[in-house]
Amino acid sequence: MSLEERAKATGKNIEGKAQEAWGEVTGDPKDKAAGQAKQVEGQARHAKEDVKDDVKKAVD
């Protein structure tokens, strides 16, 4: 488990939520979509770390 990678994933998720909220406030669909994409990227990074953890547990 890489704590640094999980922190980056969480940061990306937070950044995406903020950008999506900003898109809602300003009515900018591009900001909203970009924010949602960043959230998906953060979730994918978390999933990757989960897989790495599962493989490490299986090997140990």
SULUR-V216629 format. One record per residue. N is the residue number from 1. RES is the residue in three letters. PHI is phi as a letter, one per 30 degrees, with the letter a starting at -180 (999 if undefined). PSI is psi in whole degrees, -180 to 180 (999 if undefined). Layout:
n: {N:N}
res: {RES:RES}
phi: {PHI:PHI}
psi: {PSI:PSI}
This chain:
n: {1:2:3:4:5:6:7:8:9:10:11:12:13:14:15:16:17:18:19:20:21:22:23:24:25:26:27:28:29:30:31:32:33:34:35:36:37:38:39:40:41:42:43:44:45:46:47:48:49:50:51:52:53:54:55:56:57:58:59:60}
res: {MET:SER:LEU:GLU:GLU:ARG:ALA:LYS:ALA:THR:GLY:LYS:ASN:ILE:GLU:GLY:LYS:ALA:GLN:GLU:ALA:TRP:GLY:GLU:VAL:THR:GLY:ASP:PRO:LYS:ASP:LYS:ALA:ALA:GLY:GLN:ALA:LYS:GLN:VAL:GLU:GLY:GLN:ALA:ARG:HIS:ALA:LYS:GLU:ASP:VAL:LYS:ASP:ASP:VAL:LYS:LYS:ALA:VAL:ASP}
phi: {999:c:d:d:d:d:d:d:d:d:d:d:d:d:e:d:d:d:d:d:d:d:d:d:d:d:i:c:d:d:d:d:d:d:d:d:d:d:d:d:d:d:d:d:d:d:d:d:d:d:d:d:d:d:d:d:d:d:d:d}
psi: {127:109:-37:-43:-39:-38:-41:-41:-43:-41:-42:-39:-46:-44:-42:-41:-42:-43:-39:-43:-41:-40:-37:-46:-44:-13:20:107:-26:-43:-42:-47:-41:-39:-41:-38:-40:-36:-41:-41:-43:-42:-38:-39:-42:-42:-40:-43:-36:-42:-44:-41:-43:-42:-43:-42:-39:-35:-35:999}
